[in-house]
Amino acid sequence: MNIEILMKKRFFLVLAFMLLIFLFENGFVSAVAGVIPAFHEINFEPGEVHNLAFNFINEDGLTLEVYAEGPFSEYVSLDKESLVGGGSVKLKLSLPESYDTPGRHRLLIGARPVQESNGIGIVANVQGVIFIDVPYPGKYAEVELSTANANLGEEVPIRVKISSKGEESITASTLVEIRTSDGKFVEEIDLGTTEIEPDGFIELVYKLLTKEYSAGDYIAKALVNYGETVEKESLFRLGRLFVDVSNYSTTFKKNKINRFEIEAESYWNNVIDGVYANVSIKGYPELDFLTPSLSIEPWSKKTLVGFFDSSEINGDTLEAKIVINYEGEATEKIVYLDAEDEFDYLNYVAIVAIVAVVILYFIFRKKHEKKKK
Amino acid sequence: MNSENILMTVAVIAVVVAALGAGFTYYVVNDYRNALTGHATSGDIDLEVQAAALINFTTDSIDWGVGNVTNTPGSATLDTAAGTVTGGSWNPVSEGFVVRNIGNVNLTLSLVTGKNSTTFIGGTNPEYQYNVTNIDVGSCVNSTGFDLGTYYSVNITSPGTRVCDVFQFVDGSDRISIDIRLVVPSDSLTGALTDTMTASFAAA
């Protein structure tokens, strides 16, 4: 077992090494820019010293100016002022004895190009971030709520993350309310009471059963009380296997091959493959057509396209039946298309030409009569 | 020394040797235990993935070549979003800067240029604008007050204009395009006109 683990570790190491070689060989040569790690996170402790590093990547040969920007930048000392192409920057952050503004602060350590490119070019000013959390006086909590879409009958995960960002620990009671999108109460879930130390957090996970629900949109609202109440909302959708005709072509041109578009909207939380439409035009069965089939991503729209020849169609309005087929199901819709008023440029030019000839005729005749006189 | 004493001495030596042997055996077996297969023990695989802020400029320059305003007096419009040049003899360019988030964290993205329309193009009523659009749906969650798909005059004041509060890294939603539109008047500056747009990005 241990040899197996050892081999797996070696395999990952070799794989990581090969990946690095591949990236350096193929990716980082030209226009890739970045910083690793993307960020550091620290909690503010008065007088504490942090030694941190960022590794910057940019175009070969590009001179970069290294800088610190934003809150706490005056407490940073950098080990270098510039880089060429990229490289590691080490820094020392000596936090002050006190800081007046509580909350999360964003200190940027950047490497920006100091040379211009030729023509109109774009270059990257790469910035590593140091997130510094300064505690709030007394008790303070931050709440994050997340949900996920599901299909009707499936479980919906509800996650509530409570972070204690104050100087004192908190005792937090958590409730989650579920309402429909139009505000109608559905149920309330008690996630209990928890004590959280300063700088600590807890993540409460609940799996919502949806067998008794209807398909549609819902709002989950977390209410976290720790002396004060913090509220957070998150929208989630319960899907059903249904594809709607959300839009379609409403006009057609006479005596032409017409493009007919049907916008199909999925209300299902999975990809639906093989969606196609069958369109029949009332009174003209020979013009029935099928669209090519395609896949629709969850909760998204796709346009199905087909063509029909209107040269044999009489009248200015068409009645068409759209049938969207998917996963053994079908959605039908009767629609009406109006003939477009076409502007006939040939007729227009002919009329203008005739009028012009008539006017010219009268002008010449008048001139001719004057000469005679 | 009688035979009993001799026997006792041998026995004591034997016991000491046996004890030493047992100890040595235990030590050797213990040392090899970790290398033996078939020895059942628990094992963890630890893996730490570092957050990396990385972008790739798939297209990092726009070059309309050499040309002039043919619509004189007047101006020419060069637009990468439309892929057209009107009123001028430059080569049309149909692709703006293409930026992809190839890291594993969401980013913020701001844009600033080195020059404005007057210093870059010059002349009467020049225009130097940019327009950010998603190539992949949802790649850029725009900042308040900045609309995707709309041309804005460039900003030369650092740190520039925050265009994306969240530039996503998820595959399939990680590419944006920055198109450029220039209006070059017939009395513009001449020669090679150059400027650099700087894209500042950091973990969101």
Interface residues (C-beta under 8 A of the other chain):
Chain A: M1 N2 I3 I5 K8 K9 F12 G27 S30 A31 V32 A33 G34 V35 I36 P37 A38 F39 I57 E69 R106 L108 G110 R112 P113 E116 S117 N118 G119 I120 G121 I122 V123 A124 N125 V126 Q127 G128 V129
Chain B: N34 A35 T37 H39 A40 T41 G43 I45 L47 Q50 A51 A52 A53 L54 I55 N56 F57 T58 D60 S61 I62 D63 F97 V99 I102 G103 N104 V105 G114 P159 I178 I180 A192 T194 D195 T196 M197 T198 A199 S200 F201 A202 A203
